[in-house]
Amino acid sequence: MNFPKLHITKTEIKLNMHIQDPVQIIRQPKANQTIKQPNGKLNIETTKGKLEIDQSQAWQDLGLLTPKESVQKYVADGRQAVLKGIAKAVQEGRQILENSGKGQGRAIIANIAKQNHGPHRVPMNIKFIPSVGSVKIDYTPGKVETNYTPQKPEIDVQINRPIYDYKQGKVTHEVVQRPSIDIDFIG
């Protein structure tokens, strides 16, 4: 027995699609930042050191005196020389007075002249001048006090919001071939 046959032809749909991608732009501007660093406060206080040098003893050892000391020394030396001269004159006068009646005559004056004139020995001695310790040094050290006060930095920050731009994408399509089903009966 012959049954009719069905012949089915199917055509699928064909679509042409155009896709436009979405565009998203995000920009983040940098933050505005200002930093200021004030100078720290530095305070320095000093006390001067004090150096005292007393060399008056060394000058005296060398024979160099201050004007006041020099005048006092010369006054004392002059007074001493005057007293010595007076004492010598008195002594020579007594010598002449005591020996004048004893028949010496001119010999007394000659003897006095010999006493005054003749080699005198000068004592020799070595002296180191100025003497040890004649220069006195006194030092008071100075002081330095420092005080530093740091200053905090001044920071100012302005945050900028992100810039956001978005374009929506599109999908367009068109049907190029429509779907269909054909059914044929074969015999």
C-alpha positions as CSV (number, residue, x, y, z in Angstrom):
1,M,0.0,0.0,0.0
2,N,1.2,3.2,-1.0
3,F,0.9,5.9,1.6
4,P,1.4,9.5,0.6
5,K,4.7,10.9,1.7
6,L,5.1,14.3,3.2
7,H,8.0,16.4,2.1
8,I,8.6,19.2,4.6
9,T,11.1,22.0,3.8
10,K,11.8,24.4,6.4
11,T,13.6,27.8,5.9
12,E,15.0,29.4,9.0
13,I,14.9,33.1,9.7
14,K,17.9,35.2,8.8
15,L,18.5,38.3,10.7
16,N,21.0,41.1,10.1
17,M,21.9,42.7,13.4
18,H,23.9,45.8,13.9
19,I,25.2,46.3,17.5
20,Q,26.5,49.7,18.5
21,D,28.5,49.2,21.8
22,P,27.7,51.5,24.7
23,V,30.3,54.1,25.5
24,Q,31.2,54.8,29.1
25,I,33.7,57.4,30.0
26,I,34.8,58.0,33.5
27,R,37.4,60.7,34.3
28,Q,38.7,61.3,37.8
29,P,40.2,64.8,38.0
30,K,43.1,65.0,40.4
31,A,42.3,66.5,43.8
32,N,43.4,70.1,44.3
33,Q,45.9,69.9,47.1
34,T,47.8,72.8,48.8
35,I,50.5,72.1,51.4
36,K,52.2,74.9,53.2
37,Q,54.9,74.2,55.7
38,P,55.5,77.2,58.0
39,N,59.0,77.6,59.2
40,G,59.7,76.3,62.7
41,K,60.5,78.8,65.4
42,L,64.1,78.7,66.5
43,N,65.2,80.7,69.5
44,I,68.9,80.8,70.5
45,E,70.0,82.6,73.6
46,T,73.7,82.8,74.4
47,T,75.6,84.0,77.4
48,K,79.0,85.2,76.5
49,G,82.0,83.3,78.0
50,K,84.3,85.4,80.1
51,L,88.1,85.2,80.0
52,E,90.1,87.1,82.5
53,I,93.9,87.3,82.2
54,D,95.8,89.0,85.0
55,Q,99.4,89.5,84.0
56,S,100.2,92.3,86.4
57,Q,102.6,90.0,88.4
58,A,104.4,89.1,85.2
59,W,104.8,92.8,84.3
60,Q,106.1,93.5,87.8
61,D,108.6,90.6,87.4
62,L,109.9,92.2,84.2
63,G,110.1,95.6,85.8
64,L,107.2,97.0,83.9
65,L,104.9,98.7,86.2
66,T,101.6,100.5,85.9
67,P,101.9,104.3,86.1
68,K,100.6,104.4,89.6
69,E,103.0,101.6,90.8
70,S,105.9,103.3,88.9
71,V,105.4,106.6,90.7
72,Q,105.1,104.8,94.0
73,K,108.3,102.8,93.4
74,Y,110.3,105.9,92.2
75,V,109.1,107.9,95.2
76,A,110.1,105.0,97.6
77,D,113.5,104.6,95.8
78,G,114.1,108.3,95.8
79,R,113.3,108.6,99.5
80,Q,115.6,105.6,100.2
81,A,118.4,107.2,98.1
82,V,118.0,110.5,100.0
83,L,118.1,108.8,103.4
84,K,121.1,106.8,102.3
85,G,122.9,109.9,101.0
86,I,122.1,111.7,104.3
87,A,123.4,108.8,106.3
88,K,126.6,108.6,104.2
89,A,127.2,112.3,104.6
90,V,126.6,112.1,108.3
91,Q,129.0,109.1,108.6
92,E,131.7,110.8,106.5
93,G,131.2,114.0,108.6
94,R,131.7,112.1,111.8
95,Q,134.7,110.3,110.4
96,I,136.3,113.7,109.5
97,L,135.3,115.1,112.9
98,E,136.7,112.2,114.9
99,N,140.0,111.8,113.0
100,S,140.8,115.5,112.3
101,G,142.7,116.2,115.5
102,K,144.9,113.1,115.2
103,G,147.4,114.5,112.7
104,Q,146.0,112.8,109.7
105,G,145.2,116.0,107.8
106,R,144.5,115.3,104.2
107,A,144.7,111.5,104.6
108,I,141.2,111.5,106.0
109,I,139.7,112.8,102.8
110,A,141.8,110.5,100.7
111,N,140.6,107.5,102.8
112,I,137.0,108.5,102.4
113,A,137.5,108.9,98.6
114,K,139.0,105.4,98.5
115,Q,136.0,104.0,100.3
116,N,133.6,105.6,97.9
117,H,135.6,104.8,94.8
118,G,136.8,101.3,94.3
119,P,135.6,98.2,92.7
120,H,132.3,97.1,94.1
121,R,131.3,93.5,93.6
122,V,128.0,93.1,91.9
123,P,126.2,89.9,93.1
124,M,125.6,87.5,90.2
125,N,122.4,85.6,90.2
126,I,120.2,84.0,87.6
127,K,116.6,84.9,87.8
128,F,113.9,83.5,85.5
129,I,111.4,86.2,84.7
130,P,108.4,86.2,84.7
131,S,108.1,83.8,87.6
132,V,106.0,80.6,87.3
133,G,102.3,81.3,87.9
134,S,102.6,85.0,87.5
135,V,99.9,85.0,84.8
136,K,96.6,84.2,86.3
137,I,93.9,82.9,83.9
138,D,90.2,82.6,84.8
139,Y,87.6,81.4,82.3
140,T,83.9,81.2,82.8
141,P,82.3,79.3,79.9
142,G,79.4,80.8,78.1
143,K,76.0,79.0,77.7
144,V,73.9,78.4,74.6
145,E,70.2,77.6,75.0
146,T,68.3,76.6,72.0
147,N,64.5,76.3,71.8
148,Y,62.9,74.9,68.7
149,T,59.1,74.9,68.2
150,P,58.0,73.0,65.1
151,Q,55.0,74.2,63.1
152,K,52.4,71.8,61.7
153,P,51.9,71.7,58.0
154,E,48.8,73.3,56.6
155,I,47.2,70.9,54.2
156,D,44.1,71.9,52.1
157,V,42.6,69.2,49.9
158,Q,39.6,69.7,47.6
159,I,38.3,66.4,46.2
160,N,36.9,66.6,42.7
161,R,34.0,64.4,41.8
162,P,34.4,61.9,39.0
163,I,33.1,63.0,35.5
164,Y,30.9,60.3,34.3
165,D,29.6,60.2,30.7
166,Y,27.6,57.2,29.3
167,K,26.1,56.7,25.8
168,Q,23.7,53.9,25.5
169,G,24.4,51.3,22.9
170,K,21.9,50.3,20.2
171,V,20.9,47.1,18.6
172,T,19.2,47.3,15.2
173,H,18.1,44.4,13.2
174,E,16.4,43.6,10.0
175,V,14.9,40.4,8.8
176,V,16.7,39.3,5.6
177,Q,14.9,36.1,5.2
178,R,11.6,35.2,6.8
179,P,11.0,31.8,8.2
180,S,8.8,29.4,6.3
181,I,7.7,25.9,6.3
182,D,6.7,24.2,3.0
183,I,4.8,20.9,3.1
184,D,4.4,18.9,-0.1
185,F,2.5,15.7,-0.5
186,I,4.2,13.2,-2.7
187,G,2.2,10.6,-4.1
